[in-house]
């Protein structure tokens, strides 16, 4: 079918103008969008950089806070050990030790950290450390005083030991002197002799003819001896080894035991020489060597052997 033309035929220029005029606003909008997108990209990049910077700073700060927290916790643990090592029973030390343990537990339970809290913990930790150092100084002072007292005590002990030693030595010397005095106070007998007598108290030359024996001796003078009545005991041992005695077989105390004796006599001793004679009555004596012993005050004060024909 053939198109109809109603009297208007546009030229090529008019056609081009007809198509070119609407394109200007479209290009302007695209450039605007591009600018906006570019700005948004820049802002997004800046925000991202800022976010990552802030995130890194927070991570750094958190790491520092964690490090500070760990340091405080470590210091508290060391402080507790030092408090425990004091080994000193004191209510104040016990309270400080308990507070340090409480701070350890608080550190373990703490979830939100900031520098203010850390400074509070550090301040209290410093206070506890200062108090502990004061205790350590006190204990060092006490230890120094204790060492001084120990030294003085050792010195006093040495002096006491020396004094005790001197006292013991003095006591020994006193005992020795006392013993010497006792020994020196012993009354000795001398000049022992024995004679055979008849029933008329006449001396006989043959002992087999004797009815009695008389032993003579002298108690020596001794100013150290105690004067007064003394019991003197005579023991005569025959040649065959038997002690001559009476039927009653009397005895006296000697060195924790009992000794039989031949005869005894009481004398009044006044620290001067005293001649004494003691008689033994019997018959049937045999010739030979006789053993004579004199006892007084628990001691043997003389002994001698006598040959009788």
Helices and strands as residue ranges (DSSP letters): H 12-20, H 23-85, H 91-109, H 115-184, E 189-197, G 207-209, E 212-219, E 228-237, E 243-244, E 251-254, E 257-260, E 263-269, E 274-281, E 288-296, E 299-308
